[in-house]
Amino acid sequence: MLLLHDERFSGWTLEDKLTRQHFSIQYMRFCRRKGWEPLLYTFHQKVKAQQVYRLNDAGALKIFPVKFRFPPFQRFGNDHNPQLIEQEASEDMPDLVHFHHYYLFSFPYTAAFVKEKLRRPLTVQLHGYNNSFWRKWLYLPSLLTLKKADRIIYSYKPEESLYRKLGVIKKAVRIPVPGVDQKIFRRRKKGESNRLLYVGRIPKPEKAYGEESPFILLHLLRNLLRKKDVVLDVVGDGPGLSHCQRLAHLLQLQDHISFHGYVPHTELPKYYQDAALTFSPIQVYDVDGWFDGAMQESLACGTPPAAFKASPNTPLRGTYGFMLSNNAEKAAEEVSLVLGTPGDADQMAKEGSRFVHQNCTYARLAEKLRETWEDAVRA
């Protein structure tokens, strides 16, 4: 598996990368349980020479230094070290290569190497969102390279229109990712709650395009407090944590916000279960359970998620959650409305929880990935 970006955006140390919950390590565990020998290639900005680590339940991780970054002025996805990556892959000779997140700028030449030099099956995966029309021009080389892939894994439905335009829709396989551990994330009977929740990284204020960021939630909270007595729990850390804390102080939110820092994955359910609403501050066209880890975990625990609108025409109510306006004042009014009709939100979350537990479990994800990878090898 190739996950060719570093951790500037997350602020993770090398130890964090090896020990914290991450979908790439979970994919490796899926493979290991099937008797396969997975390898993960990835970058870290602090590494000066290649390092190899072995996780007993997952497999080998090869962490590479970043040789150069292009294009400039990007905070994510522009990391490169083609010579070393190709050298290692030529020695390892994997049976299949899975490139995770084809919006990385290393994808075009890496795909050409896999198909033309290694002559191996190539599967690729979207890890993100439907990019705007103008952003797609920036990623045009990566998008055209999708023609080289044997299978394209995605979860966000609006990407289907792109695949049709490129003529690769028959290669596309929709799989709900990143999935949830159904043994940990469970619904429980809920009482009334005035707690709101954000779970995720806290990037710097000048965040990368499309990355989740809780800063807008603080402005939303300030407006919402004029109508509702609520508390926002912020679970997670990152390079922007101190900025977020200072903004909370500036907005005089100290009595209505709690920063919990990093919380182990197994301890997250109690936060979801205690919340009335979970925020996932990304712009989407629907909350349908197929996409975003925090949304899936929240639904699994019986709490409705709220994202933000990708279009002004997007309705407030989605399939299993809500889409808020991008204006903090208007979004606060919408949250007040949602909190004022808890029965409707609870019913939506109940249906969403059922969907997630039926379609988005680790067991289901592992089986779909296995089918897709084995099909690519057979082809």
Secondary structure, DSSP 4 states (H G I P E B T S, - for coil): -EE---STTT---HHHHHHS--HHHHHHHHHHHTT---EEEEE-TT-SS-EEEEETTTEEEEEE---EESSTT-SSS-EE-HHHHHHHHHHH--S-EEEE-TTSTTHHHHHHHIIIII---EEEE--S----HHHHHHTHHHHHHGGG-SEEEE--TTHHHHHHHHT-GGGEEE--BS-B-TTTS---------EEEEES----SSPPTT---SHHHHHHHHHHTTT---EEEEE---TTHHHHHHHHHHTT-GGGEEEEE---GGG-HHHHHH-SEEEEEEEES---SSB-HHHHHHHHTT--EEEEESSTTS-SB-SSSEEE-SSHHHHHHHHHHHHH-HHHHHHHHHHHHHHHHHHSBHHHHHHHHHHHHHHHHH-
